[in-house]
Structures are given as C-alpha cells and as structure tokens.
Amino acid sequence: MASSTANETGIRSSELILNPDGSVYHLKLHPEQIADTVLLVGDPGRVTEVSRYYDRIEFQISNREFITHTGTIGNKRISCISTGIGTDNIDIVLNELDALVNIDLNLRTPQDLHHKLQLIRIGTTGSLQENVPVDAFVQSRWAIGLDSLLNWYAYPKNADQVRLEREFVAYAGFKDGLAFPYAFKAGESIANQFNHFSHQGITLTAPGFYAPQGRKLRLNPLLPNLNEHLPGFSFDQWKVTNFEMETSGLYGLANLLGHDAVTLCAVIANRPLGEYSQNPHKAVDQLIQKVLECLA
C-alpha cells in the first residue's frame, strides 16, 4: 500500500491524496487499470454507451461522478472515464490521470520516463455558426477558456497563444471583472485522425450553461449580444464554431503535462437558428461509433 505518513521524501500526502488501497483519491484507480487511450465523457451514463462497443470489458469502477470502464476493441485497449461537467472536474481528472502514469505512487516521486496519454473528449455542444447544423460533429482545433482554470497554473505562452488571446478579448469586448481568456491548441497528431467527418474551428469553453453562454431566463447576461457577435471572429483560418464547458481545461492541462488531447462534440443545438436536435442520443451514439472506428 502506498505510503501516507507525514515524513515522505516525495510529494506530501495532503497534495497527492491516495485512498487506503493506494488508488488515486477521486478516480479510485490504480495505474494498471488505465489504457494509453482514454475517452472522456461528461455524462456518467455515457460510459456504458461507449463500453457496449468493447469486445471485452476488463475493469469497471465508480466513485462519485467518475465512472471508468477499461476494455478492448480488437487489439486496442481503451479506457472511458466520465468527468462530470466543467473544467473544475477536468482539473481533477487530468491531474489524477497524469499521476497514475507519471508518478510512482509508492515513492510519491515523478517517474524517470514520461508516459504520454491520448485523451479524446466525446461531448455535446451548441453551434455558433448557421452552417454547422444540429447532428453534425465539431472538432476543436483551438479552445479559448472563459473559465479561468489555467490562469491558476504557471506556464510560458507561445506567440500564437498570446496573439489569439489578445485578438479575441479585443473583438469580444470583454469587461472588467471577467477572467482573462486563455488559449490552447489540440494535439495535432491525434486531431488529424478525425478530420474527415468533423467541422473544425475554435471552441469557447464557458464556466456555466446560462449567462456565460449568452442564455437569458430571468437574469440578464453581462454581454447580451455576445452570441450574435462571436460568429464573425476568426484566427488564421479558424472561426469560432461552438460553446461547451470542458475543452479549454483539457487542452491546457494535457499540453502542460505532455499528453495529446482532442475534443469531438455532437452538435445538439444551433444557437443562431434556435434549433435543437430531435434525437441527440442518436447523434452522440453515431459520434461514439465514428471515434471508435478511427481508433480500432
């Protein structure tokens, strides 16, 4: 069992929390229970929608909203993990996944050799472009985080990140008090596997579902015309295609921790047209099948 004493020579117990059986705290996983290819889904119920296509399920566990099924399709080993909603949960999932493969949990020290994971988010999204219809699929080539998570991490930014962030803030007319947006790119080698069936563009990751995505019920959004304004923004060849709630955290942490990540979403709402998919479950299932076909 992994050490939990107060006299560690490595990462302290309060920083890397382990369960009594030595598994990581939230995911409740051991290193051997994770494949190198990990599918991330928000909805815990979607894990079984993925694993029903496995030829064999070798491991299942559930803890809080985090459900993991690891199995094989042919010779390909795949894990599917539910993250719940939001980049706060992505912060937990990505750090604990990385700890499983890049930290010796017994010694509480980083491994000598870096282990790279392939991380593929399968989600749902709202399109901001009229020509990206409901039931289509969107791949996030860039993610802009409106949520502030990566602002809490220390890291150097490259020229493209700085330029995209500044151009977006100037275009969107952000007001004082809002978190400064941050930008990260998909892992190109993994993303290119899915180009043939997806629209591609810039995804905005919001810290909420209503006002942060321009919705009004009984409360007024701070930026009431944001959704009408955003479709006109572009960076290099990419336009803003969609809103969702996890990708910026996924791309940011994957990039900093040395993993490859991409997000693919089924469009279940077209915001400019006010349309909602008549069968969102079918659209998500078709996306799952396409992703698994590419991987297997």
N, C-alpha and C positions, 0 to 999 in steps of 0.2 A: 504493500500500500504506500502511496506517495506520502512524503513527509509533510506534516502540518505543524511542526514545532516552531517556536519563536526564534530559534537560533540557526536559521538557514543561512547558507553561504550564497544562495541564489536569490531568485525573486521571492519576496516575502509572502506569507500566507494570506495576508489581507489584500494583496494585489492580484495574485493568481489563486483564486479560491477553488479548492477541489472538494468534491464530495467524499464521504468516508470510504467509498470504494475506489477512490483515486480518479474518478471521471471529472471532466470539467463541469463547473458549477451549474450553468443554465442548460446547456445542451445534454448533459449527463452522458457524455460519450467518452470512449477510450480511443486512442489513435488507430488501432486496427479495425475499428468499426466504420471508418470513413474511406471512401474511394477518392481517387485523384480527380475525378469529375463529379462535381456537386451541383445539382439543380436546386435552386432556391425558389420557393413559392410562398406567397404571403399567407394564404388561407390554409390552416391546418388540414381542412378536408380535402385539399387538392393533392396532398401527398399520396393518398390511395389512388387518386385519379392518374397519377404518374406510375406508381409501382404496379398497378394492374397490368401494365405492359411489360414488366420484367419477366424473363423466363424463369427466374428463381429469386425469391426474397431470402436473404441470408440473415438479416438482422432488422428488428423494429424496436423503437423505444419512444416513449412520450414523456415529456416533462414540461409543465405549463403549456404555452402555445407552441413549443418547439417539439415537433414530431420528426423523426428520422427513419427512413426506410433505405437500407442498402441492399443491392442485389445485382444481378447481371442480365444483360441482353446479349445473347450470343457469348462472345468472349469479352465484352465490355462491362466493366464493373462501374456502377453508378450509385451515388447516394442522392436522395432527395430529402431536403430539410425545409420545414415551414418556419418562416421568420416572424410571422405576425405583421402588423402594419407599422411603417415608419422607420426612419433612419436610426432612431434610438435602439430599436431591436436589431438593426443591421450592425450597429456598433458591437453589440453583444455577440452576434453570430460570427462575424468576421474575425474578431479578436480571439474567440474561443476555437474556431476552426484553425486559425494560424497557430495557436498554442498547441493544438493536437499534433501538428506535423512539424513544427519548427522549435518546440521547446521540449526538453527532457523533463517530463512531469515528475519523475522521481528526484532528480537532482535540482529541478527548478532553474535550469540554465538553458540558454539557447543552444540548439543543435549546431554542430560544426558545419554541416552541409545544409544549404537552403532547399526546402521542398516546395515546389510550385503546384498550386491547385488550379484547375479550370472551374470557374464559377459562372453558372448560367442562370440568370433570373428569368422565370416564366411568370408573367404577370398580366394584369389588365390595365387599361389606360383610357384616357379621354383624348381624342384627336383635336388639335387646334387648327388643322387645315381642312378645308372643304373637300379637297381631293384625296384625303386619306379617310376612306369610308369606314363605317362600322363593319365589324367582322374581318377587317384587314389586319395585317401584322406589322408592327413597327419595331425597328431595331434602333437602339440608342447609340449613335456614334460618339456623341458628346452628352454629358449630363451637367446641368447647371443646378447647383444646390441652393435652394432658398431657405434651407433649414438650419444652417449654422454648425452642423456636426463637425465638419473638417476644420472649421475655424478654431477648434479646441486642440488641434494637433499641430506640431511644429514641423514644417517641411518647406523645401525650396520650390518655387513655382517656375515653370519654363515660360518662354516668351509667348507661346500660343495661349497658355492659361491666362496670363496677365492681360493679353490683348482681348480675349473673349470676355473676361470678367468686366473689364472697363467698358467695352463696347456695349455689352448687354445692360449694364447699370445706366449708362448714358441714354440708351434707347428707351428702356422701360420707365425711366423717370422715377427711380426708387426714392423714397422719402426717408428722412432721418428717423432712427428708431428701428428700422428693419435690418436684419442681419445682412452683412455684405455677402453677395453670392460668390460661390467658388465653382470652379470648372475642372472636370476630369474627363479623360477620353477612354473609350472602350479598349480592351486588349485587341489589337488589330488581327493577330493570327487567329484568335478564336472567333472574332466577329465575322470574319470573311467566310466562314463556313455557312453562314445563314443569309448571305446577301441575296440569293436567288429568289427567296419567297417573301422578302420584307421590304417595306418602305424604310428609309433611313433618314435620320436627322438628329436634331438636338432635343433632348428630353429635359423638361423642367421638373425637378423634384421639390414638391411643396411640403411644408410642415403641418398641413391639415387638409381636409377634404372640402371645406366650405369656403370661407373668405379667402384663404391662401390660394385657392384655385378659381377665384372670381365668382363664386356662387353666393347668391343672396337669398336668405329665407326671411328672418326677422331682423337680422343685423346687417349693416352696410359694410361692404369691403372697403378697405382704405384706398385701394386703387380700383375704382369701379369699372373702368373701361379697359382693364389690362388684357382681357381675352380678345377684344377687338383689335388691340394694338399689336399684340405679340406675333401674330402670324406673319407680319411684314419683316421681322428681324431675321437676318441671315449672317452666318460666319463662314468665310470661304464658300464652299458650295452647299453648306448645310443650312436648312431652315429649322425654326422651332416647330416640332411636329406634335408634341403631346405633353400632358401633365401626368405625373404619378407621384409616388411617395417614398421610394426606396433607392433609386438608382444612383444618385449622387454619393450617398454613403457607401454603397457597394463599390463604385468605381474608385472613389478616393482611397478607401482602406485597402482594396485589392492592389491598387497602384503602389501605395506606400509600403505594403507588406510583401510585394513581389509576386503577386498572383495575377492570372489572366481572368478578366471578367467581361461579360456582355449581358445586356438585358434585351429580351424579346417580349413584347406585350401584344395581346389581342385587343383590338380597339372595340370597346363596348359602348362608347358614346362619342358622337361627333358634336363638339360644343358649338361651332359656328352654325350648324344646321339644326341643332336642338334635337338630334336623333339618338335613340338608344337601341342597341341590338335586340332583336326579337328572340334570339336564342344565344345568350352569352356563354352558357355552358358548352354548347357545341363549338363555338369559336375557340374557347380555351382548349377543349379536347383536341381540336384539329391542330392547334399550335403545339401542344404536347407531342402529338404524333410526329409532326414535322421535325421538331428538335431531336427526338429520339432516333428518327430515321437518319438524320445527319450524323449523329454520334455513333450509331451502331453499324 
